[in-house]
């Protein structure tokens, strides 16, 4: 879902909103060598009534040929942040592809302050380089 402003994609699960804005990184890409790079800014907003901790992630990355790669791990950018009610947490990371376009989606594993584990959806978002505009994945 597209929203106006800084973030182009958002999804809300159990009061936690994930906002995403991808950016093509031409300075870190080399299309002649088959290497394209994107940075993405994630904001997690806790609109619920309990603190939540982000404990793990599962990314599903699909390149322009439809090849899927799953990336799983603890936390994000080396952290497992606790997000208090009404607070947010931001981070920036990156994704390389061997095609000029692709898509990312997934979920964050969370634990609330009561000890309950749940998954928060990361909305699907497009990775489009300038030379991929107008093409379908």
N, C-alpha and C positions, 0 to 999 in steps of 0.2 A: 504494500500500500504506500503510495507516495504522499508526503506531507509537505506543506510549504515550509520554507526556512532552511536552516542548516542541514537537517537530516532528511534524506529522500525516502527512507523506508522505516517502518515501525511495526511492531507486534507487541501485544500485551497478553501476558499469561498470569493469572492469579495475582493481579495487582502490580506485577513487575513489567515495565515497558522497556523494550530493547529498541533503540533507535540506531540506524546505520547510515553512514555516508561514505561511499567508496570514491576514490580519486585515482585516475590513471597516473602513473609515475614515469613520465618520459625520460627523466634523468637516470632512472634505474632500469630502463628497458633497452633492449637491443633487437629490434624486429628483424634485422638482417641475419642475426644469429638464432632466430626463433625463440626469443625471450621477451616476455611482456610482464610488467610488474604493476601492481596496484597497492595502494595503502587504503585502509578503511578505518574510520573513526566510529567507535561504538560508545553509546551512552546507555547505561542501565539506570532506570529510575524506579525507586521503590515507592509505589503508591499504596502499599498495604499497611497493615497495622502492626506488623512485627518486623524486627531486623531479619535480614537474609544474608547468607554467605554464599558466594559463588565458589563452588568447589571443583568443578570440572567443565569441560567443553567437548562438544562433538560437532565438527564442521564437515559438511558434505560439499565438496568442491567439484564442479563439473566444467570441463574445458569446452572449447568450441566444437570439438569432435564428438562430444557426448561422453567422454571418458570420465568416470567418477573416481574421486579419491576421498577417503575418509581420514580425517585427522582428529585424534582424540588425545586428551591429556588433562593434567591437573591445572586448575586455575586458568588465568590469562596473563600473559606477559610476566610470568614469574610470581604472580600474586593470587591470593584467594581472598578477595576483599569482602568485608562485612559492610552492608549497606543498610543504614538505619531508615526507619519510616520517614518519608518525605525527602530523603537524600538521594544523591545520584553518584555514579562512578563512571569515569571516562577513561578510555585507553585507545591507543592507535597501534595497529599492527599491519602486516603486509601479506600479500599472496602473489607468488610468481605463477605464470602459466606459459605453456609452449604454444598457445594460440592467442590471437588478438582479442578474444572475447571468451566469456565464461559466466558462471553463476556460482554464488555461495549461499548456503543456508545451513541451519543446524539447530542446536539447542545448548543451553547452559544448564548444568546440574546445580541445583541450589538446595540449601538446608535452611529452614526458618529457625527462629530462636526457640521454638518448641521442639526442635529435633526432627521435624518432618522433612523428608527429601521430596523434591519435585523438579520437573523440567520446565524451563522457560524457553519458548520458541525464539529463534533468531530468524527474522523474516528473510525470504529469498531476495537477493539483490544481484543486479547485473554488474559484470565487470566488462566494460566496453572501452577499447582503445579508439582513438580517432579514426583509424583505418577500418574499424569494424562496424561503424554506424550503418544502420539500415539492414543489417543481416540478422537473421533469426538464429538462435542457438539450436 
